[in-house]
Amino acid sequence: MVTKQTQAISIESVSKIIHNGTNKLDILKNISFRVEKGESLAILGPSGCGKSTLLNILAGLDVPSSGIVRWYGKNISILGEEERAKMRNGVLGFVFQDFNLVNHITVLENVMLPLELANLRNPKKVALGFLKTVGLDDRVSHLPKTLSGGEKQRVALARAFVANPDFIFADEPTGSLDQNNGRVIENLLFDINEKSDTTLIVVTHDVRFAERCSKRIKLTAGEVLT
């Protein structure tokens, strides 16, 4: 775990470079910003500008080529993959555009997973409570393949928030949904986040969605527009 302080996430001069033979591709270029505990940040920009790469680096799923990423003042960018995985356990939740549910287990078991991995108590009771919050307490024994896209994303939200994480990262959480389901997911995301006082970081193309966040940055060609 990390020691808590007001500044939840900060990055300093973060760059990401990919080498392909003799060619060099600058994915991110010298990015710096910070997010306070409980704030929400939207990362905007066109496809291919580096939004998802930046999100993965902030979440400790990837590391920068240079620069520093800190969670509550602790530099996570110098840690190895196994150390970063241990730090993520119980500390963050991730919401994917394509839901990323485990298809061969039930809705309830999907939501229980983060609790069991973090060895938290009463996983079934807590998971049932979150499924009720997202309006799916009547789907607990269903497999993901029997659900609609909007229902799958509600399961994904419950799974992300169920362990009461410090951080929620969401990569285009409404991108694969129709407008009505997208608005339902958007409202649930902000409602649950506000009640849980987590730090929320969202990648989105939707400017209206982004305007609900307390902070916004826009990327273009791997750089932050000022």
WOZI-V650906 format. One record per residue. N is the residue number from 1. SS is DSSP state (2 for helix, 1 for strand, 0 for the rest). PHI is phi in degrees with one decimal (* if undefined). Layout:
# WOZI-V650906
n = [N:N]
ss = [SS:SS]
phi = [PHI:PHI]
This chain:
# WOZI-V650906
n = [1:2:3:4:5:6:7:8:9:10:11:12:13:14:15:16:17:18:19:20:21:22:23:24:25:26:27:28:29:30:31:32:33:34:35:36:37:38:39:40:41:42:43:44:45:46:47:48:49:50:51:52:53:54:55:56:57:58:59:60:61:62:63:64:65:66:67:68:69:70:71:72:73:74:75:76:77:78:79:80:81:82:83:84:85:86:87:88:89:90:91:92:93:94:95:96:97:98:99:100:101:102:103:104:105:106:107:108:109:110:111:112:113:114:115:116:117:118:119:120:121:122:123:124:125:126:127:128:129:130:131:132:133:134:135:136:137:138:139:140:141:142:143:144:145:146:147:148:149:150:151:152:153:154:155:156:157:158:159:160:161:162:163:164:165:166:167:168:169:170:171:172:173:174:175:176:177:178:179:180:181:182:183:184:185:186:187:188:189:190:191:192:193:194:195:196:197:198:199:200:201:202:203:204:205:206:207:208:209:210:211:212:213:214:215:216:217:218:219:220:221:222:223:224:225:226]
ss = [0:0:0:0:0:0:1:1:1:1:1:1:1:1:1:1:1:1:1:1:0:0:1:1:1:1:1:1:1:1:1:1:1:1:1:1:0:0:0:1:1:1:1:1:0:0:0:0:0:0:2:2:2:2:2:2:2:2:0:0:0:0:0:0:0:1:1:1:1:1:1:0:0:1:1:0:0:0:0:0:2:2:2:2:2:2:2:2:0:0:0:1:1:1:1:0:0:0:0:0:0:0:0:0:0:1:2:2:2:2:2:2:2:2:2:2:2:0:0:0:0:0:2:2:2:2:2:2:2:2:2:2:2:0:0:0:0:0:0:0:0:0:1:2:2:2:0:0:2:2:2:2:2:2:2:2:2:2:2:2:2:0:0:0:0:0:1:1:1:1:1:0:0:0:0:0:0:0:2:2:2:2:2:2:2:2:2:2:2:2:2:2:2:2:2:2:0:0:1:1:1:1:1:0:0:0:2:2:2:2:0:0:0:0:1:1:1:1:1:1:0:0:1:1:0:0]
phi = [*:-112.4:-74.4:-78.8:-152.0:-63.6:-79.3:-77.0:-133.4:-139.4:-129.0:-128.8:51.0:-80.1:-130.1:-134.2:-123.0:-115.1:-102.0:-125.6:66.8:-89.4:-91.7:-124.1:-115.4:-86.0:-79.4:-130.4:-131.2:52.3:-98.9:-139.4:-170.8:-141.7:-131.0:-82.3:-58.9:85.8:-79.7:-123.6:-124.2:-103.4:-106.6:-109.2:146.1:-69.6:-58.2:83.6:-88.2:107.6:-60.1:-67.9:-61.1:-62.9:-60.5:-64.5:-69.2:-62.1:-84.8:75.7:-85.1:-141.7:-124.1:-73.8:-71.5:-153.7:101.4:-129.5:-118.6:-120.9:-107.4:46.9:86.8:-93.0:-75.4:-91.7:-75.5:-95.5:-84.9:-75.8:-60.0:-66.8:-65.4:-66.1:-63.0:-64.6:-66.8:-70.3:-61.4:80.3:-103.5:-134.9:-120.3:-129.4:-114.2:-101.6:-61.3:-98.4:74.2:59.3:-81.4:-87.4:-73.8:-93.9:-122.0:-73.1:-55.2:-60.4:-65.4:-60.5:-74.3:-72.3:-51.5:-61.8:-68.3:-69.7:-65.2:-91.4:55.3:-88.1:-80.8:51.0:-59.4:-66.8:-63.1:-66.3:-63.0:-61.6:-62.4:-73.2:-66.1:-67.0:-59.1:-93.7:76.2:-125.1:-67.8:-94.5:-121.1:-61.6:-95.6:-79.6:-86.4:-54.6:-65.0:-89.6:-98.7:-76.3:-60.5:-63.7:-67.4:-60.1:-70.9:-67.9:-61.8:-62.4:-63.9:-59.2:-64.2:-66.9:-93.2:-61.6:-90.1:52.8:-74.1:-73.8:-126.6:-120.9:-112.9:-131.2:-104.9:48.0:-65.8:-113.0:-64.6:-101.8:-109.4:-71.2:-59.9:-65.1:-65.3:-60.5:-67.5:-60.7:-64.7:-58.2:-64.4:-62.0:-58.2:-72.3:-64.2:-66.7:-62.6:-63.3:-69.3:-92.3:58.1:-86.0:-96.7:-111.6:-127.6:-124.9:-95.1:-154.1:-93.8:-86.2:-62.9:-63.8:-59.8:-61.1:-67.0:-79.2:-82.2:-76.1:-137.4:-141.6:-130.6:-120.5:-98.3:-145.0:51.2:81.6:-121.5:-84.4:-74.4:-109.0]
